[in-house]
């Protein structure tokens, strides 16, 4: 797996100092606590922070990055003049090879000029005034407080903090994640045992999937990488459990049932809570007398009381 190693210097300290000075001017702006990468409406906390621009998948690289401009007051909501785009390509975006993997200092956060008169359309839009670290170029990035999926950066402080917090933590991973993972030493498909414990040894920027990855190692010394984003998966089927969570669920449901949950398998006798962990929320629930039916793309489950009595 190719990795981009994030290297940080005394600039991080100076960035923090700069942010503190800025924040003293406005007591309503809290200092950046490094626990969140995307700040939403707390965008002012980016002031003084260093940002790392993530890569794009191969199919998107030719299109480049949108939102990087030279003069925010000349920003066109639909299509910017090529002269106002930072490092423009033929698609009116910034060239991938010129900006990917670069570091930027946030000098200032500017509210969209039209937000005062049209908060409905522009209330969530801001401009991050940036300085590209290597060249010293000054530019602006158009930021939407309600669109985390468009935010292309990793905040240096967030990376450093998470690296510290994750070191030594132990996890149990669902089979469907491990099935598509690779042995980092050999590059081959991972050989694993359902329910085994993996210890986090590092946090890196994965250049293959262009996101933060946890480097995990089992007791046999085998290492693999899984997306950091799995830790924040609050929707759908849970894919990663802390070792403590796994121990609690094993005790609560017994080892065989927890193993089935990790394998996304269902059987007669499993409870509704077990079913939700294994298959997530049903697309539909139907009541038929004393029987409740849960509808899933993979099949129909019939409950009587709290337990599955039949499957189809």
LUMPA-195812 format. One record per residue (C-alpha): residue in three letters; x, y, z. Coordinates in nm, 4 decimals, padded with zeros to 6 digits, always signed. Each point is the difference from the previous one (the first is absolute). Last residue first. Example, Ala and Ser with C-alpha at 12.3 -4.5 7.8 and 13.67 -1.06 7.14 Angstrom:
<pt r="ser" c1="+01.3670" c2="-00.1060" c3="+00.7140"/>
<pt r="ala" c1="-00.1370" c2="-00.3440" c3="+00.0660"/>
This chain:
<pt r="unk" c1="-03.7573" c2="-01.6826" c3="+00.4185"/>
<pt r="unk" c1="+00.0799" c2="-00.0126" c3="+00.3696"/>
<pt r="unk" c1="-00.1858" c2="-00.1373" c3="+00.3021"/>
<pt r="unk" c1="-00.0449" c2="+00.0481" c3="+00.3763"/>
<pt r="unk" c1="+00.2320" c2="+00.2974" c3="+00.0483"/>
<pt r="unk" c1="-00.0172" c2="+00.1205" c3="+00.3591"/>
<pt r="unk" c1="-00.1324" c2="+00.3029" c3="+00.1904"/>
<pt r="unk" c1="-00.3707" c2="-00.0862" c3="+00.0071"/>
<pt r="unk" c1="-00.0678" c2="-00.2210" c3="-00.2955"/>
<pt r="unk" c1="+00.2204" c2="+00.1160" c3="-00.2806"/>
<pt r="unk" c1="-00.0063" c2="-00.0870" c3="-00.3713"/>
<pt r="unk" c1="+00.2988" c2="+00.0909" c3="-00.2148"/>
<pt r="unk" c1="-00.0291" c2="+00.0538" c3="-00.3754"/>
<pt r="unk" c1="+00.2963" c2="-00.0095" c3="-00.2361"/>
<pt r="unk" c1="+00.3231" c2="+00.1541" c3="-00.1286"/>
<pt r="unk" c1="-00.1606" c2="+00.3277" c3="-00.1115"/>
<pt r="unk" c1="-00.1465" c2="+00.0206" c3="+00.3504"/>
<pt r="unk" c1="-00.3595" c2="-00.0072" c3="+00.1291"/>
<pt r="unk" c1="-00.0696" c2="-00.0482" c3="+00.3684"/>
<pt r="unk" c1="-00.3179" c2="-00.1923" c3="+00.0816"/>
<pt r="unk" c1="-00.1752" c2="+00.0202" c3="+00.3367"/>
<pt r="unk" c1="-00.2063" c2="-00.2987" c3="+00.1102"/>
<pt r="unk" c1="-00.2757" c2="-00.0034" c3="+00.2621"/>
<pt r="unk" c1="-00.2548" c2="+00.1190" c3="-00.2539"/>
<pt r="unk" c1="+00.1829" c2="+00.1084" c3="-00.3130"/>
<pt r="unk" c1="+00.1972" c2="+00.3211" c3="+00.0586"/>
<pt r="unk" c1="+00.2247" c2="+00.1167" c3="-00.2827"/>
<pt r="unk" c1="+00.3374" c2="+00.1788" c3="+00.0234"/>
<pt r="unk" c1="+00.1744" c2="+00.1468" c3="-00.3047"/>
<pt r="unk" c1="+00.3479" c2="+00.0767" c3="-00.1324"/>
<pt r="unk" c1="+00.1471" c2="-00.1788" c3="+00.2998"/>
<pt r="unk" c1="+00.2609" c2="+00.1770" c3="+00.2184"/>
<pt r="unk" c1="+00.3440" c2="-00.1590" c3="+00.0187"/>
<pt r="unk" c1="+00.0817" c2="-00.3557" c3="-00.1041"/>
<pt r="unk" c1="+00.2265" c2="-00.1407" c3="+00.2725"/>
<pt r="unk" c1="-00.0289" c2="+00.2696" c3="+00.2678"/>
<pt r="unk" c1="-00.3721" c2="+00.0470" c3="-00.0617"/>
<pt r="unk" c1="-00.0520" c2="-00.3773" c3="+00.0099"/>
<pt r="unk" c1="+00.1800" c2="-00.0316" c3="+00.3320"/>
<pt r="unk" c1="-00.2251" c2="+00.2699" c3="+00.1481"/>
<pt r="unk" c1="-00.3092" c2="-00.1707" c3="-00.1412"/>
<pt r="unk" c1="+00.0980" c2="-00.3286" c3="+00.1640"/>
<pt r="unk" c1="+00.1478" c2="-00.3070" c3="-00.1693"/>
<pt r="unk" c1="-00.1970" c2="-00.3207" c3="+00.0435"/>
<pt r="unk" c1="-00.0127" c2="-00.0965" c3="-00.3668"/>
<pt r="unk" c1="+00.3245" c2="+00.0977" c3="-00.1734"/>
<pt r="unk" c1="+00.1540" c2="+00.3057" c3="-00.1629"/>
<pt r="unk" c1="+00.3512" c2="+00.0594" c3="-00.1353"/>
<pt r="unk" c1="+00.1810" c2="+00.3302" c3="-00.0431"/>
<pt r="unk" c1="+00.3357" c2="-00.1741" c3="+00.0654"/>
<pt r="unk" c1="+00.0760" c2="+00.2258" c3="+00.2989"/>
<pt r="unk" c1="-00.3550" c2="-00.0640" c3="+00.1244"/>
<pt r="unk" c1="+00.0490" c2="-00.3750" c3="-00.0427"/>
<pt r="unk" c1="+00.3156" c2="+00.0189" c3="+00.2161"/>
<pt r="unk" c1="-00.2017" c2="+00.1894" c3="+00.2612"/>
<pt r="unk" c1="-00.2519" c2="-00.2833" c3="-00.0012"/>
<pt r="unk" c1="+00.2635" c2="-00.2692" c3="+00.0441"/>
<pt r="unk" c1="+00.1857" c2="+00.1867" c3="+00.2758"/>
<pt r="unk" c1="-00.3031" c2="+00.0566" c3="+00.2251"/>
<pt r="unk" c1="-00.2612" c2="+00.2811" c3="-00.0350"/>
<pt r="unk" c1="+00.0772" c2="+00.2155" c3="+00.3050"/>
<pt r="unk" c1="+00.3507" c2="-00.1273" c3="+00.0772"/>
<pt r="unk" c1="+00.1032" c2="+00.0244" c3="-00.3647"/>
<pt r="unk" c1="-00.1649" c2="+00.3418" c3="-00.0229"/>
<pt r="unk" c1="+00.1989" c2="+00.1305" c3="+00.2983"/>
<pt r="unk" c1="+00.3285" c2="-00.1453" c3="-00.1243"/>
<pt r="unk" c1="-00.0552" c2="+00.1487" c3="-00.3464"/>
<pt r="unk" c1="-00.0754" c2="+00.3431" c3="+00.1466"/>
<pt r="unk" c1="+00.3189" c2="-00.0155" c3="+00.2087"/>
<pt r="unk" c1="+00.2089" c2="-00.1056" c3="-00.3008"/>
<pt r="unk" c1="-00.1399" c2="+00.2998" c3="-00.1880"/>
<pt r="unk" c1="-00.2415" c2="-00.0935" c3="-00.2734"/>
<pt r="unk" c1="+00.0207" c2="+00.0554" c3="-00.3753"/>
<pt r="unk" c1="-00.2509" c2="-00.0564" c3="-00.2785"/>
<pt r="unk" c1="-00.3299" c2="+00.1197" c3="+00.1468"/>
<pt r="unk" c1="-00.2793" c2="-00.0438" c3="-00.2542"/>
<pt r="unk" c1="-00.1631" c2="+00.3170" c3="-00.1292"/>
<pt r="unk" c1="+00.0473" c2="+00.3456" c3="+00.1427"/>
<pt r="unk" c1="+00.2313" c2="+00.1203" c3="+00.2748"/>
<pt r="unk" c1="+00.3162" c2="-00.0943" c3="-00.1871"/>
<pt r="unk" c1="+00.2479" c2="+00.2240" c3="+00.1807"/>
<pt r="unk" c1="+00.2623" c2="-00.2668" c3="+00.0693"/>
<pt r="unk" c1="-00.0426" c2="-00.1347" c3="-00.3532"/>
<pt r="unk" c1="+00.1352" c2="+00.3342" c3="-00.1279"/>
<pt r="unk" c1="+00.3521" c2="-00.1081" c3="+00.1009"/>
<pt r="unk" c1="-00.0004" c2="-00.2302" c3="-00.3017"/>
<pt r="unk" c1="+00.1688" c2="-00.3385" c3="+00.0586"/>
<pt r="unk" c1="+00.3647" c2="-00.0979" c3="-00.0358"/>
<pt r="unk" c1="+00.1676" c2="-00.3367" c3="+00.0575"/>
<pt r="unk" c1="+00.2879" c2="-00.1401" c3="+00.2019"/>
<pt r="unk" c1="+00.0826" c2="-00.3601" c3="+00.0923"/>
<pt r="unk" c1="+00.2093" c2="-00.0289" c3="+00.3190"/>
<pt r="unk" c1="-00.1642" c2="-00.3206" c3="+00.1199"/>
<pt r="unk" c1="-00.1767" c2="+00.1857" c3="+00.2799"/>
<pt r="unk" c1="-00.1792" c2="+00.2163" c3="-00.2555"/>
<pt r="unk" c1="+00.1168" c2="+00.3340" c3="-00.1389"/>
<pt r="unk" c1="-00.2061" c2="+00.2977" c3="-00.1139"/>
<pt r="unk" c1="+00.0989" c2="+00.3079" c3="-00.1999"/>
<pt r="unk" c1="-00.2970" c2="+00.2360" c3="+00.0159"/>
<pt r="unk" c1="-00.0600" c2="+00.1880" c3="-00.3208"/>
<pt r="unk" c1="-00.0632" c2="+00.3635" c3="-00.0866"/>
<pt r="unk" c1="-00.1346" c2="+00.0526" c3="-00.3479"/>
<pt r="unk" c1="+00.1082" c2="-00.0030" c3="-00.3608"/>
<pt r="unk" c1="-00.0954" c2="-00.3607" c3="-00.0759"/>
<pt r="unk" c1="+00.3394" c2="-00.1011" c3="-00.1359"/>
<pt r="unk" c1="+00.2061" c2="+00.2893" c3="+00.1370"/>
<pt r="unk" c1="-00.0798" c2="-00.1047" c3="+00.3573"/>
<pt r="unk" c1="+00.0802" c2="+00.2790" c3="+00.2439"/>
<pt r="unk" c1="+00.1210" c2="-00.1695" c3="+00.3132"/>
<pt r="unk" c1="-00.0960" c2="-00.0836" c3="+00.3579"/>
<pt r="unk" c1="+00.2237" c2="-00.2484" c3="+00.1790"/>
<pt r="unk" c1="+00.0253" c2="-00.3097" c3="+00.2192"/>
<pt r="unk" c1="-00.3689" c2="-00.0677" c3="+00.0620"/>
<pt r="unk" c1="-00.0441" c2="-00.3424" c3="+00.1611"/>
<pt r="unk" c1="-00.2193" c2="-00.2680" c3="-00.1605"/>
<pt r="unk" c1="-00.2002" c2="-00.2556" c3="+00.1989"/>
<pt r="unk" c1="-00.1418" c2="-00.3164" c3="-00.1563"/>
<pt r="unk" c1="-00.3769" c2="-00.0322" c3="-00.0382"/>
<pt r="unk" c1="-00.0026" c2="-00.1932" c3="-00.3250"/>
<pt r="unk" c1="+00.3434" c2="-00.1443" c3="-00.0761"/>
<pt r="unk" c1="+00.2125" c2="+00.1578" c3="-00.2700"/>
<pt r="unk" c1="+00.1943" c2="-00.0565" c3="-00.3202"/>
<pt r="unk" c1="+00.0214" c2="+00.3285" c3="-00.1901"/>
<pt r="unk" c1="+00.0097" c2="+00.0048" c3="-00.3771"/>
<pt r="unk" c1="+00.3506" c2="+00.0606" c3="-00.1348"/>
<pt r="unk" c1="+00.2098" c2="+00.3162" c3="+00.0062"/>
<pt r="unk" c1="+00.2768" c2="-00.1972" c3="+00.1677"/>
<pt r="unk" c1="+00.1070" c2="+00.2248" c3="+00.2899"/>
<pt r="unk" c1="-00.3179" c2="+00.2083" c3="+00.0216"/>
<pt r="unk" c1="-00.2245" c2="-00.3063" c3="+00.0075"/>
<pt r="unk" c1="-00.3039" c2="+00.1269" c3="-00.1850"/>
<pt r="unk" c1="-00.3580" c2="+00.0837" c3="+00.0919"/>
<pt r="unk" c1="-00.3077" c2="-00.0969" c3="-00.2017"/>
<pt r="unk" c1="-00.0959" c2="-00.2952" c3="+00.2161"/>
<pt r="unk" c1="+00.0964" c2="+00.1963" c3="+00.3127"/>
<pt r="unk" c1="-00.2805" c2="+00.2486" c3="-00.0547"/>
<pt r="unk" c1="-00.2693" c2="-00.2644" c3="-00.0642"/>
<pt r="unk" c1="+00.1266" c2="-00.1987" c3="+00.2989"/>
<pt r="unk" c1="-00.0791" c2="+00.2652" c3="+00.2596"/>
<pt r="unk" c1="+00.2936" c2="+00.1478" c3="+00.1929"/>
<pt r="unk" c1="+00.0942" c2="-00.0364" c3="+00.3668"/>
<pt r="unk" c1="+00.2086" c2="+00.2909" c3="+00.1292"/>
<pt r="unk" c1="+00.2857" c2="+00.0804" c3="+00.2343"/>
<pt r="unk" c1="+00.1443" c2="+00.3446" c3="+00.0708"/>
<pt r="unk" c1="+00.3802" c2="+00.0174" c3="+00.0213"/>
<pt r="unk" c1="+00.0356" c2="+00.3367" c3="-00.1742"/>
<pt r="unk" c1="-00.3456" c2="+00.1304" c3="-00.0934"/>
<pt r="unk" c1="+00.0033" c2="+00.3145" c3="+00.2165"/>
<pt r="unk" c1="+00.3488" c2="+00.1124" c3="-00.0999"/>
<pt r="unk" c1="-00.0558" c2="-00.0476" c3="-00.3723"/>
<pt r="unk" c1="-00.3395" c2="+00.1645" c3="+00.0430"/>
<pt r="unk" c1="+00.1618" c2="+00.3122" c3="+00.1457"/>
<pt r="unk" c1="+00.2677" c2="+00.0239" c3="-00.2697"/>
<pt r="unk" c1="-00.2553" c2="-00.0446" c3="-00.2802"/>
<pt r="unk" c1="-00.2404" c2="+00.2538" c3="+00.1510"/>
<pt r="unk" c1="+00.2788" c2="+00.2555" c3="+00.0399"/>
<pt r="unk" c1="+00.1040" c2="-00.0450" c3="-00.3617"/>
<pt r="unk" c1="-00.3549" c2="+00.0548" c3="-00.1256"/>
<pt r="unk" c1="-00.0775" c2="-00.2447" c3="-00.2804"/>
<pt r="unk" c1="-00.1420" c2="+00.1747" c3="-00.3039"/>
<pt r="unk" c1="-00.2358" c2="-00.0622" c3="-00.2920"/>
<pt r="unk" c1="-00.3289" c2="+00.1235" c3="+00.1540"/>
<pt r="unk" c1="-00.2687" c2="-00.0916" c3="-00.2552"/>
<pt r="unk" c1="-00.1491" c2="-00.2862" c3="+00.2058"/>
<pt r="unk" c1="-00.0343" c2="+00.2339" c3="+00.2996"/>
<pt r="unk" c1="-00.2604" c2="+00.2085" c3="-00.1813"/>
<pt r="unk" c1="-00.2003" c2="+00.2170" c3="+00.2432"/>
<pt r="unk" c1="+00.2737" c2="+00.2481" c3="+00.0935"/>
<pt r="unk" c1="+00.0833" c2="+00.0573" c3="-00.3673"/>
<pt r="unk" c1="+00.3539" c2="+00.1261" c3="-00.0574"/>
<pt r="unk" c1="+00.1331" c2="+00.1819" c3="-00.3086"/>
<pt r="unk" c1="+00.3805" c2="-00.0151" c3="+00.0200"/>
<pt r="unk" c1="+00.1980" c2="+00.3191" c3="-00.0470"/>
<pt r="unk" c1="+00.3525" c2="+00.0682" c3="-00.1241"/>
<pt r="unk" c1="+00.3350" c2="+00.1411" c3="+00.1099"/>
<pt r="unk" c1="+00.3100" c2="-00.1700" c3="-00.1414"/>
<pt r="unk" c1="+00.2913" c2="-00.0417" c3="+00.2439"/>
<pt r="unk" c1="+00.1524" c2="-00.2631" c3="-00.2257"/>
<pt r="unk" c1="+00.0583" c2="-00.2855" c3="+00.2453"/>
<pt r="unk" c1="-00.2626" c2="+00.0826" c3="+00.2628"/>
<pt r="unk" c1="-00.2935" c2="+00.0915" c3="-00.2220"/>
<pt r="unk" c1="-00.1605" c2="+00.2939" c3="+00.1789"/>
<pt r="unk" c1="-00.3741" c2="-00.0206" c3="+00.0468"/>
<pt r="unk" c1="-00.2938" c2="+00.2350" c3="+00.0498"/>
<pt r="unk" c1="-00.2872" c2="-00.2337" c3="+00.0786"/>
<pt r="unk" c1="-00.3147" c2="+00.1342" c3="-00.1606"/>
<pt r="unk" c1="-00.3441" c2="-00.0502" c3="+00.1520"/>
<pt r="unk" c1="-00.3399" c2="-00.1374" c3="-00.0967"/>
<pt r="unk" c1="-00.2698" c2="-00.1224" c3="+00.2392"/>
<pt r="unk" c1="-00.2023" c2="+00.3226" c3="+00.0026"/>
<pt r="unk" c1="+00.0219" c2="+00.0386" c3="-00.3779"/>
<pt r="unk" c1="-00.3373" c2="-00.1098" c3="-00.1387"/>
<pt r="unk" c1="-00.2291" c2="+00.0622" c3="+00.2959"/>
<pt r="unk" c1="+00.2269" c2="+00.2647" c3="+00.1505"/>
<pt r="unk" c1="-00.0612" c2="+00.2334" c3="-00.2929"/>
<pt r="unk" c1="+00.0802" c2="+00.3578" c3="+00.1030"/>
<pt r="unk" c1="+00.2696" c2="-00.0693" c3="+00.2568"/>
<pt r="unk" c1="+00.1132" c2="-00.3213" c3="-00.1684"/>
<pt r="unk" c1="+00.0820" c2="+00.1749" c3="-00.3294"/>
<pt r="unk" c1="+00.3606" c2="+00.0772" c3="+00.0958"/>
<pt r="unk" c1="+00.0635" c2="-00.3660" c3="+00.0939"/>
<pt r="unk" c1="+00.1529" c2="-00.0049" c3="+00.3474"/>
<pt r="unk" c1="+00.3777" c2="+00.0167" c3="+00.0080"/>
<pt r="unk" c1="+00.2283" c2="-00.2326" c3="+00.1949"/>
<pt r="unk" c1="+00.3593" c2="+00.1223" c3="+00.0239"/>
<pt r="unk" c1="+00.3592" c2="-00.1121" c3="-00.0355"/>
<pt r="unk" c1="-00.0641" c2="-00.3737" c3="-00.0327"/>
<pt r="unk" c1="+00.3404" c2="-00.1513" c3="-00.0777"/>
<pt r="unk" c1="+00.0115" c2="-00.2455" c3="-00.2898"/>
<pt r="unk" c1="+00.1934" c2="-00.3216" c3="-00.0510"/>
<pt r="unk" c1="+00.0188" c2="-00.1736" c3="-00.3381"/>
<pt r="unk" c1="-00.0761" c2="-00.3657" c3="-00.0693"/>
<pt r="unk" c1="-00.1993" c2="+00.0749" c3="-00.3137"/>
<pt r="unk" c1="+00.0529" c2="+00.3578" c3="-00.1234"/>
<pt r="unk" c1="+00.1885" c2="+00.0036" c3="-00.3286"/>
<pt r="unk" c1="-00.0609" c2="-00.3615" c3="-00.1066"/>
<pt r="unk" c1="-00.3762" c2="+00.0378" c3="+00.0393"/>
<pt r="unk" c1="-00.0304" c2="+00.3132" c3="-00.2097"/>
<pt r="unk" c1="-00.2478" c2="+00.2493" c3="+00.1486"/>
<pt r="unk" c1="-00.3443" c2="+00.0078" c3="-00.1606"/>
<pt r="unk" c1="-00.1342" c2="+00.1641" c3="-00.3150"/>
<pt r="unk" c1="-00.0015" c2="-00.3381" c3="-00.1786"/>
<pt r="unk" c1="+00.2991" c2="+00.0789" c3="-00.2222"/>
<pt r="unk" c1="+00.2246" c2="+00.0490" c3="+00.3047"/>
<pt r="unk" c1="+00.0453" c2="+00.3061" c3="+00.2192"/>
<pt r="unk" c1="+00.2833" c2="+00.0503" c3="+00.2550"/>
<pt r="unk" c1="-00.2207" c2="+00.2158" c3="+00.2281"/>
<pt r="unk" c1="-00.3121" c2="+00.1096" c3="-00.1859"/>
<pt r="unk" c1="-00.0675" c2="+00.3733" c3="-00.0473"/>
<pt r="unk" c1="+00.1601" c2="+00.0208" c3="-00.3443"/>
<pt r="unk" c1="-00.2160" c2="-00.2902" c3="-00.1170"/>
<pt r="unk" c1="-00.3072" c2="+00.2123" c3="+00.0684"/>
<pt r="unk" c1="-00.2101" c2="-00.1842" c3="+00.2546"/>
<pt r="unk" c1="-00.3042" c2="-00.2042" c3="-00.0925"/>
<pt r="unk" c1="-00.3276" c2="-00.0173" c3="+00.1918"/>
<pt r="unk" c1="+00.0314" c2="+00.1912" c3="+00.3277"/>
<pt r="unk" c1="+00.2532" c2="+00.2405" c3="-00.1530"/>
<pt r="unk" c1="+00.2706" c2="+00.1089" c3="+00.2432"/>
<pt r="unk" c1="+00.1321" c2="+00.3480" c3="-00.0703"/>
<pt r="unk" c1="-00.0145" c2="+00.1061" c3="+00.3653"/>
<pt r="unk" c1="+00.1806" c2="-00.3230" c3="+00.0885"/>
<pt r="unk" c1="+00.3093" c2="+00.0882" c3="-00.2004"/>
<pt r="unk" c1="+00.2483" c2="-00.2766" c3="-00.0861"/>
<pt r="unk" c1="-00.2245" c2="-00.3082" c3="-00.0038"/>
<pt r="unk" c1="+00.0010" c2="-00.3587" c3="+00.1247"/>
<pt r="unk" c1="-00.3552" c2="-00.1386" c3="+00.0112"/>
<pt r="unk" c1="+00.0298" c2="-00.2985" c3="-00.2312"/>
<pt r="unk" c1="+00.2871" c2="-00.2477" c3="-00.0083"/>
<pt r="unk" c1="+00.1211" c2="-00.1892" c3="-00.3063"/>
<pt r="unk" c1="-00.2086" c2="-00.1517" c3="-00.2783"/>
<pt r="unk" c1="+00.2791" c2="-00.2316" c3="-00.1179"/>
<pt r="unk" c1="+00.0461" c2="-00.1249" c3="+00.3554"/>
<pt r="unk" c1="-00.3574" c2="-00.1219" c3="+00.0323"/>
<pt r="unk" c1="+00.0399" c2="-00.3468" c3="-00.1558"/>
<pt r="unk" c1="+00.3250" c2="-00.0565" c3="+00.1872"/>
<pt r="unk" c1="-00.1485" c2="+00.0648" c3="+00.3431"/>
<pt r="unk" c1="+00.0817" c2="+00.3411" c3="+00.1440"/>
<pt r="unk" c1="+00.2808" c2="+00.0975" c3="+00.2377"/>
<pt r="unk" c1="-00.0434" c2="+00.1802" c3="+00.3293"/>
<pt r="unk" c1="+00.1017" c2="+00.3633" c3="+00.0515"/>
<pt r="unk" c1="+00.1727" c2="+00.0440" c3="+00.3370"/>
<pt r="unk" c1="-00.1219" c2="+00.2930" c3="+00.2092"/>
<pt r="unk" c1="+00.1939" c2="+00.2042" c3="+00.2582"/>
<pt r="unk" c1="-00.2019" c2="+00.1959" c3="+00.2555"/>
<pt r="unk" c1="+00.0248" c2="+00.3723" c3="+00.0699"/>
<pt r="unk" c1="-00.3727" c2="+00.0642" c3="-00.0443"/>
<pt r="unk" c1="-00.1764" c2="-00.3349" c3="-00.0291"/>
<pt r="unk" c1="-00.2008" c2="+00.0877" c3="+00.3111"/>
<pt r="unk" c1="-00.1973" c2="+00.2511" c3="-00.2079"/>
<pt r="unk" c1="-00.1743" c2="-00.2943" c3="-00.1721"/>
<pt r="unk" c1="-00.2104" c2="-00.0847" c3="+00.3035"/>
<pt r="unk" c1="-00.2928" c2="-00.0324" c3="-00.2438"/>
<pt r="unk" c1="+00.1260" c2="-00.3377" c3="-00.1193"/>
<pt r="unk" c1="+00.3260" c2="-00.0837" c3="+00.1756"/>
<pt r="unk" c1="+00.1289" c2="-00.2845" c3="-00.2163"/>
<pt r="unk" c1="+00.3082" c2="-00.1618" c3="+00.1549"/>
<pt r="unk" c1="-00.1236" c2="-00.0288" c3="+00.3583"/>
<pt r="unk" c1="+00.1966" c2="-00.0744" c3="+00.3176"/>
<pt r="unk" c1="+00.2772" c2="+00.2548" c3="-00.0617"/>
<pt r="unk" c1="-00.1367" c2="+00.2377" c3="+00.2690"/>
<pt r="unk" c1="-00.0097" c2="+00.3124" c3="-00.2204"/>
<pt r="unk" c1="-00.0335" c2="+00.3031" c3="+00.2257"/>
<pt r="unk" c1="-00.3541" c2="+00.1314" c3="+00.0602"/>
<pt r="unk" c1="-00.1155" c2="+00.3068" c3="-00.1910"/>
<pt r="unk" c1="-00.2523" c2="+00.2035" c3="+00.2005"/>
<pt r="unk" c1="+00.2776" c2="+00.1893" c3="+00.1799"/>
<pt r="unk" c1="+00.0927" c2="+00.1743" c3="-00.3248"/>
<pt r="unk" c1="+00.3306" c2="+00.1840" c3="-00.0077"/>
<pt r="unk" c1="+00.1493" c2="-00.2566" c3="+00.2327"/>
<pt r="unk" c1="-00.0806" c2="-00.2567" c3="-00.2712"/>
<pt r="unk" c1="+00.2444" c2="+00.1579" c3="-00.2420"/>
<pt r="unk" c1="+00.2826" c2="-00.0155" c3="+00.2531"/>
<pt r="unk" c1="-00.0832" c2="-00.3625" c3="+00.0826"/>
<pt r="unk" c1="-00.0072" c2="-00.0914" c3="-00.3698"/>
<pt r="unk" c1="+00.3452" c2="+00.1511" c3="-00.0529"/>
<pt r="unk" c1="+00.1392" c2="-00.1904" c3="+00.2979"/>
<pt r="unk" c1="-00.1463" c2="-00.3238" c3="-00.1347"/>
<pt r="unk" c1="+00.1464" c2="+00.0647" c3="-00.3446"/>
<pt r="unk" c1="+00.3386" c2="+00.0818" c3="+00.1554"/>
<pt r="unk" c1="-00.0036" c2="-00.3325" c3="+00.1796"/>
<pt r="unk" c1="-00.0975" c2="-00.1890" c3="-00.3148"/>
<pt r="unk" c1="+00.2690" c2="+00.1857" c3="-00.1942"/>
<pt r="unk" c1="+00.2534" c2="-00.1506" c3="+00.2384"/>
<pt r="unk" c1="-00.0053" c2="-00.3028" c3="-00.2226"/>
<pt r="unk" c1="-00.2396" c2="-00.2667" c3="-00.1279"/>
<pt r="unk" c1="+00.0493" c2="-00.2899" c3="-00.2350"/>
<pt r="unk" c1="-00.3053" c2="-00.1840" c3="-00.1267"/>
<pt r="unk" c1="+00.1159" c2="-00.3271" c3="-00.1496"/>
<pt r="unk" c1="-00.1732" c2="-00.0689" c3="-00.3295"/>
<pt r="unk" c1="-00.0449" c2="-00.3718" c3="-00.0292"/>
<pt r="unk" c1="+00.0067" c2="-00.2491" c3="-00.2830"/>
<pt r="unk" c1="-00.1364" c2="-00.3390" c3="+00.0963"/>
